[in-house]
Amino acid sequence: MEILVNELSLHEQFHDNATFRDAFRRIMAMRETAQYYQQELLPHRSLLNGNPMPSITMYQAIKSFPIDERRAVMRWLTNTGPFWDDDREHLSDHWLECMDEIVTDSAIGEAAFRELKGFDCGLVSFSPSNWEFTPVKVTWRFNTEIEDKRALLENWWNLAALKNALHDMAPPIQTWRGLGSICPKKFQRLSFADSCFEELHNGVPFAKSSRDSILRLLKILDDLMRERDDSGSYTKEGHQIYQNYFMGDNAYFTDSSNTEKQKYKRELTFPHPTDPGRELFCTWHGKIRHKTLRLHFSWPNAGEPMFVVYIGPKLTKQ
């Protein structure tokens, strides 16, 4: 479960610093509860610019907190994170709508997009606010003939409800071996080499942010293969996935450069997972920013599976 802080629940509703401080204390208590269950609350890096009171930013309001509270809040919102916009999924031209309002570029829009892409995602909201209801209904509208999609997001604004929900959820993956065990079951349209996760076991410290990025990349590849027929052709949605994640300067997946293909040919060549004696030259890769990890896979010919052959440290280090 990914839990995003709903910045739209700050809408100048507080009348004084004391009331806002009580509300923020509840958010911090919810964060501590999430961490107890090995989860995180994910704010946006600009949350401090929100307005809890008219003409007063959160940054200005927090200055009045006792020093220990102020330091803890500022450490979280300026340094510690993690922040959902560091691994943003939706684009600014996606039309995401909630209660007849556009929620693109907000935590609500991002949470809905992640939920629609197969990741469990919810929200926490400030209280009191206009967002004390659940579920939050979001529509992703297409400008093409592709049918609109709708997400229902769990939203928590009090500690007890969040604690009960997290208690009932399955424990998250906490080791690389756990990740390697669950992925073939979770992403059945992909074929994983037996040695795929080995390099993660060789001295790469486990990190939740890397785990989540790997799961997100695998989900995109799995979705892409879902939208592909035996002839190798893609549906309209498959083409959209390709445009969203394989094209542009900030693409999640890229092919290696010609220089890298020549210089690192040996490093990028892997044993074929199902055909002994054959090899696969896997230059396509997904990028995991944290710890500079890479996910290498084969680009399938018509009728062939997509093989995920390597997840580990970058192979083409200069």
Buried (B, 14 or more C-beta within 10 A) or exposed (E): BBBBBBBBBBBEBBEEBEBBBEBBEBBBBBBEBBEEBEBBBBBBEEBBEBBBBEEBBBBBBBEEBEEEBEEBBBEBBEEEBBBBBBBBBBEEEBBBBBEEEEBBBBBBBBBBBBBBBBBEBBBBBBBEBEBBEBEBBBBBBBEEEEEEBBBEBBBBBBBEBBBEBBEEEEEEBEEBEBBBEEBEEBBEBBBBBEEBBBBBEEEBEBBBBBBBBBBBBBBBBBBBBEBBEEEEEBEEBBEBBBEBBBEEEEBBBBEBEEEBBEBBEEBBEBBBBEEEEEEBEBBBBBBBEBBEBBBBBBBBEEEEEBBBBBBBBBBBEE
